[in-house]
Amino acid sequence: MGHDVRVHDDRVLTGEPPPTAVYLDLETTLLEARWEPRGPELHLRPGVLEGLLRLRQVADHVVVLVEPPMSVTARRPDLRLEVLGEALGPVAAGLLIVTCPHLDVPDGAGEDAVPAACTCAKPGTGLVDAARRNHGLDERGGWHVGGDQLGVQGARAAGLRTIRIGPPGEDHLSAVHRADHEARDLLAAANLVMMETLTTA
């Protein structure tokens, strides 16, 4: 079943700004592991709830990119998505969750069940490509928010503007690894997207 994406072209023809899509890296933007008495546990990163609410004011689509786990035999259902859904509650409604389609394999399948050509792990563009293909998102741009260099590299290859969250990056990074902007958390990143959207409208 195809998606009708002509609305994107119509907006350009009428002078309206194209719809904004913001792609969020699950592990480096939304969740973090903290050491608890029983061991490491996943929690929302600071600023996530406020950042998502802010993004909804300026972004037509907020996409969560779920990079494949290290092994296809990893525990299912994905604990990361369970934690995210429980922590966000109603705020999770409307998020587009994109996971690696190559991990949808029968139980008991071995490592060779994942095609060697899978590009869903960073710095591959497979997850962004899947989001655009399956949800009819505009292919001319958008934003990526993540916390590592590989994410920046992959996002740039996909034609996205990049925001890296976390401590300031190293000055010696090459241009392909250096994000367009840096922010302390998702709320600060959302504010950057909002300011750029308003100034280009």
PEVENBEL-V520584 format. One record per backbone hydrogen bond with DSSP energy under -0.5 kcal/mol. CO is the residue of the C=O (numbers start at 1). NH is the residue of the N-H. Records with the same first field share a line. If there is no record, write none. Layout:
BEGIN
CO = NH / NH
END
This chain:
BEGIN
3 = 5
5 = 8 / 9
6 = 10
7 = 11
8 = 12
9 = 13
10 = 14
11 = 16
12 = 15
20 = 60 / 61
21 = 143
22 = 24 / 63
23 = 145
24 = 26 / 65
25 = 29 / 30
26 = 30 / 31
30 = 45
32 = 43
34 = 36 / 41
36 = 39
39 = 36
41 = 34
43 = 32
45 = 48
46 = 186
47 = 51
48 = 52
49 = 53
50 = 54
51 = 55
52 = 56
54 = 57 / 58
55 = 58 / 59
61 = 22 / 63
62 = 96
63 = 24 / 65
64 = 66 / 98
65 = 26 / 67
66 = 100
71 = 74
78 = 82
79 = 83
80 = 84
81 = 85
82 = 86
83 = 87
84 = 88
85 = 89
88 = 91
89 = 92
90 = 93
92 = 95
95 = 97
96 = 64 / 98
97 = 99
98 = 66
100 = 103
101 = 104
103 = 105
106 = 109
110 = 113
111 = 114
113 = 115
115 = 118
119 = 126
121 = 124
125 = 129
126 = 130
127 = 131
128 = 132
129 = 133
130 = 134
131 = 135
132 = 136 / 137
142 = 161
143 = 23
144 = 146 / 163
145 = 25
146 = 165
148 = 152
149 = 153
150 = 154
151 = 155
152 = 156
153 = 157
154 = 158
155 = 160
156 = 159
161 = 144
162 = 181
163 = 146 / 165
164 = 183
170 = 173
174 = 177 / 178
177 = 179
181 = 164
183 = 166
185 = 189
186 = 190
187 = 191
188 = 192
189 = 193
190 = 194
191 = 195
192 = 196
193 = 197
194 = 198
195 = 199
196 = 200
197 = 201
END
